[in-house]
Each structure stands twice: as structure tokens, then as C-alpha cells.
């Protein structure tokens, strides 16, 4: 999921309450005893400490418990939309299995804002109570074959709206626009369910009855539309396993635009877009890029996981995107968010994080998929620039990527940590194992039967990465997922002449002290430029201060630490300031909507001003206004408040000026 909202909105969200504390069982903590050896490397997070992080937070978040005694197999939502006043009539079928043979009751989750009218098992009304956002159901084991149950819950009401929306009665151009966005805890705001991502139903149906002038969209395949008086019933069926928060609906007066992803010479899958009528023609060129993305991601990760159904977009009223299975809900469109939500179909939908502590398995993977898309479509330079922008925000991450407090929406969906820094973990893994092994890891991960169409933790992904690569990676995941911050390297080097044009290089690498771990263990590369040419060597850094000696041919003039930008880091001392000339590059992409990148270089430490003008010469934005150091610089320009059209951006740096044209297309 991507959400484009200003910080004040997130600050407001962090003050709201989204979870209800439910002490439904007594949790027994087993105290783990461990001894620390004096020889234990100071920078490593021990298995004891890692386990402590996980177990302590499991205790801290016991309100996150669902009923662990049942296994959900199927949901059928039969929802009727009522307007003026707004509410829903619901009839939800839940099929499941008891995990024990002795129990005769269980519970599911539903907000107290909804009123439960009755619950049936077959022709029998069964007893229940509804309080503290739980429906407690009893007397369900009479005449039940195969230790299973099937109940129908009848309810009604106006859903509460928590998290990023849950369920919203909105409008677009004076017509109803009704939509859901249940991640992370909002599904039980509008339908009864086991409100946890780790119990996937094997399949689902969503039947939606709404006014006849509207179109209702949901997961999977549209099996039937039933007309009745002034209403329509849309019957959607999903045949794949699905987590409760990925079940969705979106309803308004959509226009429909369909393209096709041809994945063999004879087979294709519909890519169906449900878009507000007033902007569908404008969006068609962008929506067509989805087919290119499907091809790139299918080659990189394995075939699109819901190939027998569809992929598509349903426009809705939230300013962002949400990866509902087979039909991403979109309140905002550019090619990067489209790529992000599509990638979630593999990472988030096919494989879902077991709990929100491991959300980076969803969001970090989808964010790095944006980088993969840029690399495939726009080339290496654009890829490195896009990568740099993610690294800049990743460096702002506070705390561990493993989410310590899942009671906070801000903590789960931290843009700096879960998204950007999570994506850089994948980039660094790619640097360690190499491109071909990295993509083999991803394809193996998405096809491994232990996690495919199921759930995963960091450790599941780690074990698959180790098996495919043949490399022990425990140090890597411990420090990057359960540790904090990133390495800051200082490089000091010198050389001495040896016979026959050889030189001995002495390089000392020092990391600034971190808190946890004290230092990062990482393989790294050095590029040595000599009068005989360039040489790249590989080393392994596993100490706070470490010296490396090696021999090269010719006199070294320049040493570059991590020349391929494979590590999230700061570095000092490996090379002199690169001598550059004054220049202003063409923005990319161009045309753009709404984000674009502007690169420029300055040859001295001078006052720099970068201004954006409209075609009338009116200043619409000042992007830079101050003194900067010599070198290359990058600006990420966001045009949210501007209308489509031609704009100009101008640089003034010392005596240097230049102007370029860019085109904004909504």
C-alpha cells in the first residue's frame, strides 16, 4: 500500500485508537536464559536478543489475538448498500475447521458499530453474544461432520471508519462513491471475520447489491450481474487463498477500460480498469503501462499469481493505493504507484506477512519493485537516481525494520522504514549474491509451497535466500531487520612502491559507533584506479576498525568504496571531490505525473537557485535557494498542486544559468 498524505494527517492518525484490547487467553512467557561469551563479536545481535525483541513485542501486542482455535476456509459476503440514510445489510457465510476436538464455541471479530441480528447454522439459530468488538458463538458442534463449521451471520449498520478508511460512504461528482480499505485492522469494521492476516480463506465470494446506476467491483471474477427493479447484484468470485484485509469492494458510476496481458502465444488475461468517467481517457496511456509491468514482474518474480482471474484498478476516494487482491484500489495514479500496487500481488497478496511486525515483506518488496521497473524501462542511470532517492529516505528511518509496536498505524506503515529501508535490504541482498542468484531467490520465494498463497516471516525469506544462494545470511538479516540505523564508513588509505610497477595498498576502514549493532558486518567492493587501468576487489568487513592490505599493478590514483552503490551507507575519505562542470539535465520521466527528477552539477561552492515557471513566466515553485557544495545534485519534484501543461525550470549557479522545458500530464 502507498498513501500520499501530509505529515499532519499521519500525526492525527497516530493519536487515534484502532485496536481493542482483548484478553481472551492467558499468555505464558517462557523466560529464555542465555550466557554471553566474551569472544562473541560485539557488532552482532545475538539470537537471544533477536528472540527477545520478538517475544517482548508479542507480549506487548496481545490485543492482536484472533481465535487461534479455528481455521477459516471460506468467506461469502452478501452485502446490500443502502443510501439516505447510509448503511449496509450484511449476510456473511463463514466456513472453517476447529483445530481441536473438544471445543464447542469460538469467536470472530466485528465492530460494535454493527448490529448482529441473528446467526444460523443450517436451519438452526445459534446462541451468540456481541461485545468488545467480538461475536462469541456457542453450541456449534452439534451434528458437525469432519470437525468443521458453517455459519451465516446476519447484521446491519453504518460501519465505523478506522485506519485508512475501512469502509467509506463518499461521493464523486455528486454520485455515491463507496469503498473499503481494510489494512491493517479495518476488515472487522464492516464484516465479521477472523481479523488477522495469517489465516487465509481458501476462496471467497463477494456479492454486492447497489443502485442500478452504479457498478460494484471486487476480487476475482465477475460471475453474474442480476438486475432487479432499480438495483443490480454483482456476484464476484475469488478462487485463490486470500487474507481478510485484501477482500474489498468499490462502487460508483465507473467507466470500464480493458486491456490484456498476453502471457503465452495463445493465452491472455484481462487487465480491467474501473475509472471515474471524467478522467478515463486521460489515464489510458498510463494504464496501458500495466501490461509492460506485468511482463517485467512475471519475468522477475514468476508468472502473475492470479492469472486465471484478472488484474485491474478501481478508483476510489483515498489519496493513495491499496493492493486489494486482483483489483488494486487507486486514489492516485502515476507509473510508480501503479508498479508498487501491482508488485504487491506477489508480495503481500500471494505471500502475505504473517503479522504486521514483518510488514517489510509486503512494503519493502513492493517499493524495490518500483526500482526494478525503472531499471527495466529507463536504464541504469535512472535506476541509480531512483535508488538514491530511496536511500535518502531510508537513512531517516528510526528503529528496527521489524515493527516494534503494531498498535501504531504510523509505526507499521513508516515510509522511511517499512518502505524505503525495507527496499534497501533487498538491494543490498542483491549486491551480496549477484543479479542472477537474487532473481532466482525471488522466484523461488514466490513459488515455495511453504509460503506461496500462504504467509511468511522474515525468517522464512531468509531460509529460502540461504538455500538458493548457498550463503549463510544470518548476520545480514539480524543487523538489518532487527538492528537500527546504517553504517557510516571512514576510509584512510596509502600505498608503497614495490618492484616491477606493483604497489602495496594499505586501507583502514572505520565505522562510526552505532547503538545496535555497534557496527555492521558487510561484504564490500573497492574500485582502484591506477595508471594501468581500473581494478575492482571484494572484501568482507567484520570489525569496527579493520585494515586491508593488497597489491595492485600501477600507482593508485583513486580508490572508490562501494562503487556500485550496493550498500545503504555514508562514506568519507575514499576519493577526492569529483571534478564536474556546470550542467542542467533534462528531467525524467518527461512527460510526467506527478513526480519527476531533475539532475544538475556545479563546479564550485556557489549560491544555487532552481525555479519552476509556467508558460506565462509566473514562478510556481522554488526548488533550491541557497549555497551548495561542488558536485552532482538531485531534486525530486512533486507537482500535486499544478495543472497539466508546459513548465520551465531554470538554474542560476554563480555565473551559470540554463533553462529546460518539462510537460505535466494528468
Beta strands, then each sheet from edge to edge (+ up, - down):
strand 1: 2-3
strand 2: 70-82
strand 3: 87-98
strand 4: 105-109
strand 5: 115-121
strand 6: 124-125
strand 7: 128-131
strand 8: 134-138
strand 9: 148-157
strand 10: 166-172
strand 11: 175-181
strand 12: 203-211
strand 13: 215-217
strand 14: 221-228
strand 15: 231-238
strand 16: 250-252
strand 17: 254-262
strand 18: 268-276
strand 19: 311-315
strand 20: 320-322
strand 21: 328-330
strand 22: 352-353
strand 23: 455-456
strand 24: 487-497
strand 25: 502-511
strand 26: 522-530
strand 27: 533-541
strand 28: 545-553
strand 29: 556-561
strand 30: 569-572
strand 31: 583-584
strand 32: 595-602
strand 33: 606-614
strand 34: 619-628
strand 35: 631-638
strand 36: 645-653
strand 37: 656-664
sheet 1: 1+ 20- 21+ 19+ 18+ 17-
sheet 2: 6+ 5- 9+ 3- 2+ 12+ 15- 14+
sheet 3: 4+ 8- 7+
sheet 4: 10+ 11- 16+ 13-
sheet 5: 22+ 23+
sheet 6: 28+ 25- 24+ 30+
sheet 7: 27+ 26- 29+
sheet 8: 31+ 32- 35+
sheet 9: 34+ 33- 36+ 37-
end
